Amino acid sequence: MKRILCVLLLTAVMISSCGTEYKSDTYFALDTFITANLPDIGDVDLYGYIKSLEDTISKTVSKSQISEINKNISYTVTDDIKELIILSNDVYQKTNGAFDITCGAVSDLWDFKSEDPRIPERSEIEKALENVGASEISLNGNTLTKSNEGIMLDLGGIGKGYVAEKCVEYLHEKGINSGYLNFGGNIAVVGEKDNGDGWGVALRDPLRLNDTVGRIIMKSGYLSVSGDYERCFEYNGQKYHHILDPKTGYPVNNEISSVAVLCSDGALADALSTALFVMGLDDALSFYQEKKYTFEAIFITKSGYIYTTEGINNSFELTSKNYIMK
């Protein structure tokens, strides 16, 4: 897949709301397009900050902390990365392994960005699965140790949410308390509009990508969407997408097309949207009822039904005639 635009700032578009001028800038980082809709109040190097975080957590950046972990049996990480790994391991435990950052050996086999992607051989996947399992890594203070050198970390299922949350903290420090950020499937609300209204966030229709299924009004927090319609390819009539089941090494194949998670924690929202997708509808709804975390979710199924958790019923508006609320 060729990308025409890479790490270039696009032309800004000015919009206004209740007397406040908002500047909409678009960047490319974290393998996605990022839109920042913020008050035009000064020179804030948000793009530079995002790139600095990407250079820390991306396994494709040669000197990142994750790359160094993947190269070594033992590596000393910063406090931020330590906290992110602790959260990842907690989600791994509570979701019975549906979310696992040690799946790097498997995800490396699937090149969804290639112009000519291939399906890995079963023997390759089985060998890679021998090096998957969050129980195979441990932290002693800030030192992370792997059980063997084949363990490879991949923060793709939590990284954008983490960066989104850090960006909101950064903007608040700069005195920016209104606006939102769109990380290509992860929404971070910096703050409500200056009249107290929230931001309308439309959910994409996973079966009709130019359409939407409905919208949510957000005044704060984070929304993370995991779907089977991005970074995918078809082979012999079957779709293969980038959300892999850590237990099988293959793309998840269940009744879910898309999961949206709303949460006050950006990294957790990102991880849970992946985990719930992997779980499947029934197990995901049961997990919500267990209240291990505080979040709300919307599930869009391949059969045209939408399920919402009880805390989101009044804030989600269905706008598509192609779906039925359950």
Buried (B, 14 or more C-beta within 10 A) or exposed (E): EEEEEEEEEEEEEEEEBEEBEBBBBBBBBBBBBBBBBBBBEEEBEBBEBBBEBBBBBBBEBEEBBBBBBBEEEEBBBEEBBBEBBEBBBBBBEBBEBBBBBBBBBBBBBBBBEEEEBEBBEEEBBEBBBEBBBBEBBEEEEEEBBBBEEBBBBBBBBBBBBBBBBBBBEBBEEBEBBBBBBBBBBBBBBBBBBBEEEBBEBEBBBBBEEEEBBBBBBBEBBBBBBBBBBBBBBEEEEEEBBBBBBBBBBBBBBBEBBBBBBBBEBBBBBBBBBBBBBBBBBEBBBEBBEEEBBEBBBBBBBEEEBBBBBEEBEEBBEBBBEEBEEE
